[in-house]
Amino acid sequence: MGILHNVRSDYGAAIESLENSIDKNKDNVYAYLALGDALERQKELERAHQVFKDLNGLGVKVHGLKEKISYLEGTIAQNKKSEKIRLEREKEKEKAQQLRDQQDLARQAKEDARQAKLQDEKDRKSKHDEEKKAAQATKKADDDAAKVAADQKAAQLKLDKAAEAQKKKDDAAVKASA
């Protein structure tokens, strides 16, 4: 039954059926061959390699078995090497990404510092402008107060002159009537 599943490319069912068959009859050469083939097609190369080694261990002569075992050993070794290279490249990519992230953070920190400096300068200029306006307003208020005081003094002088002139008139009128 396992061989039929294998022929139909139903490798999952084939593997299960062939493993059961081997459990029942450890000398079933065809079951080992079909199981190894099904495992290999499912990319389970290490398990397929072990099945073929188990078959070889039975001492039965099978044409091409040693070559198959050697082929799988080479393929497994190559896959491990490829996986190691892939993992190293992944690590290199991660390191490169971390470096880019650090550079981005450094650029962002530099930009933030630049923006803070610009804002600080703007705030200082604004404060300076406000202080200048306040000083100008104070000077204007002082000037206005001085002008008002001068105007009041001038008005007082006029009143004093008018009062003095009136007093002289009144004195002259009193003398003239006497």
C-alpha positions as CSV (number, residue, x, y, z in Angstrom):
1,M,0.0,0.0,0.0
2,G,2.9,2.4,0.8
3,I,4.4,1.9,-2.6
4,L,1.0,2.8,-4.2
5,H,0.9,6.0,-2.2
6,N,4.4,6.8,-3.3
7,V,3.5,6.2,-6.9
8,R,0.5,8.6,-6.5
9,S,2.8,11.2,-4.9
10,D,0.9,11.0,-1.6
11,Y,4.2,11.0,0.3
12,G,2.8,11.7,3.7
13,A,0.5,8.6,3.5
14,A,3.3,6.6,1.8
15,I,5.8,7.4,4.7
16,E,3.3,6.3,7.3
17,S,2.4,3.1,5.5
18,L,6.0,2.2,4.7
19,E,7.2,2.8,8.3
20,N,4.4,0.5,9.5
21,S,5.4,-2.1,6.9
22,I,9.1,-2.0,8.0
23,D,8.0,-2.3,11.7
24,K,6.2,-5.5,10.8
25,N,8.9,-6.9,8.5
26,K,12.5,-5.6,9.0
27,D,13.7,-7.5,5.9
28,N,11.3,-5.8,3.4
29,V,13.9,-4.2,1.0
30,Y,11.2,-2.6,-1.2
31,A,9.6,-0.9,1.7
32,Y,13.0,0.6,2.7
33,L,13.7,1.8,-0.9
34,A,10.2,3.3,-1.2
35,L,10.4,4.9,2.2
36,G,13.8,6.4,1.4
37,D,12.4,7.7,-1.9
38,A,9.3,9.2,-0.3
39,L,11.4,10.9,2.4
40,E,13.8,12.3,-0.2
41,R,10.9,13.7,-2.2
42,Q,9.6,15.4,1.0
43,K,13.0,17.0,1.4
44,E,13.6,14.9,4.6
45,L,17.1,14.0,3.4
46,E,18.6,13.1,6.8
47,R,15.8,10.6,7.5
48,A,16.1,9.2,4.0
49,H,19.8,8.9,4.4
50,Q,19.2,6.9,7.7
51,V,16.7,4.6,6.0
52,F,19.1,3.8,3.2
53,K,21.9,3.2,5.8
54,D,19.6,0.9,7.7
55,L,18.8,-1.0,4.5
56,N,22.6,-1.2,3.8
57,G,23.0,-2.5,7.3
58,L,20.8,-5.5,6.5
59,G,23.6,-6.8,4.3
60,V,21.4,-7.1,1.2
61,K,23.0,-6.2,-2.1
62,V,21.0,-3.4,-3.7
63,H,22.3,-1.9,-7.0
64,G,23.2,1.8,-6.5
65,L,22.5,1.9,-2.7
66,K,26.1,3.0,-1.7
67,E,26.0,5.7,-4.4
68,K,22.6,6.9,-3.1
69,I,24.0,7.0,0.4
70,S,27.0,8.9,-0.8
71,Y,24.8,11.3,-2.8
72,L,22.6,12.0,0.2
73,E,25.6,12.6,2.4
74,G,27.0,15.1,-0.1
75,T,23.6,16.8,-0.5
76,I,23.1,17.0,3.3
77,A,26.6,18.4,3.7
78,Q,26.0,20.9,0.9
79,N,22.6,21.9,2.4
80,K,24.2,22.4,5.8
81,K,27.0,24.5,4.2
82,S,24.4,26.5,2.3
83,E,22.3,27.0,5.5
84,K,25.4,28.1,7.4
85,I,26.2,30.6,4.6
86,R,22.5,31.8,4.6
87,L,22.6,32.3,8.3
88,E,25.9,34.2,8.1
89,R,24.5,36.4,5.4
90,E,21.4,37.0,7.6
91,K,23.6,38.0,10.5
92,E,25.5,40.3,8.2
93,K,22.2,41.8,7.0
94,E,21.1,42.2,10.6
95,K,24.4,43.9,11.6
96,A,24.1,46.2,8.5
97,Q,20.5,47.0,9.4
98,Q,21.6,47.7,13.0
99,L,24.3,50.0,11.8
100,R,21.9,51.8,9.5
101,D,19.5,52.1,12.4
102,Q,22.2,53.5,14.6
103,Q,23.2,56.0,11.9
104,D,19.6,57.0,11.5
105,L,19.3,57.6,15.3
106,A,22.5,59.6,15.2
107,R,21.3,61.7,12.3
108,Q,17.9,62.2,14.1
109,A,19.7,63.2,17.3
110,K,21.8,65.7,15.4
111,E,18.8,67.1,13.6
112,D,16.9,67.3,16.9
113,A,19.9,69.2,18.5
114,R,20.0,71.5,15.5
115,Q,16.2,72.2,15.7
116,A,16.6,72.8,19.5
117,K,19.4,75.2,18.9
118,L,17.4,77.1,16.2
119,Q,14.4,77.2,18.6
120,D,16.6,78.4,21.4
121,E,18.0,81.2,19.1
122,K,14.5,82.1,18.0
123,D,13.3,82.2,21.7
124,R,16.3,84.4,22.6
125,K,15.7,86.7,19.7
126,S,12.0,86.9,20.6
127,K,12.9,87.6,24.2
128,H,15.4,90.2,23.1
129,D,12.7,91.8,20.8
130,E,10.2,91.8,23.7
131,E,12.8,93.4,26.0
132,K,13.6,96.0,23.4
133,K,9.9,96.7,22.9
134,A,9.4,96.9,26.7
135,A,12.4,99.3,26.9
136,Q,11.0,101.4,24.1
137,A,7.5,101.5,25.8
138,T,9.1,102.5,29.1
139,K,11.1,105.2,27.3
140,K,8.0,106.5,25.5
141,A,6.1,106.4,28.8
142,D,8.9,108.3,30.5
143,D,9.0,110.8,27.6
144,D,5.2,111.2,27.7
145,A,5.4,111.7,31.5
146,A,8.1,114.3,31.1
147,K,6.1,116.1,28.4
148,V,3.0,116.1,30.6
149,A,5.1,117.4,33.5
150,A,6.5,120.1,31.3
151,D,3.1,121.0,30.0
152,Q,1.8,121.1,33.6
153,K,4.7,123.4,34.6
154,A,4.1,125.7,31.6
155,A,0.4,125.8,32.4
156,Q,1.2,126.5,36.1
157,L,3.5,129.3,35.0
158,K,0.7,130.8,32.8
159,L,-1.7,130.5,35.7
160,D,0.8,132.1,38.0
161,K,1.5,134.9,35.5
162,A,-2.3,135.4,35.0
163,A,-2.8,135.4,38.8
164,E,0.0,137.9,39.2
165,A,-1.4,140.1,36.4
166,Q,-4.8,139.9,38.0
167,K,-3.4,140.8,41.4
168,K,-1.6,143.8,39.8
169,K,-4.9,144.9,38.2
170,D,-6.7,144.4,41.4
171,D,-4.0,146.3,43.3
172,A,-4.1,149.1,40.7
173,A,-7.9,149.2,40.9
174,V,-7.8,149.4,44.7
175,K,-5.2,152.2,44.5
176,A,-7.2,154.1,41.9
177,S,-10.4,153.9,44.0
178,A,-8.7,155.1,47.1
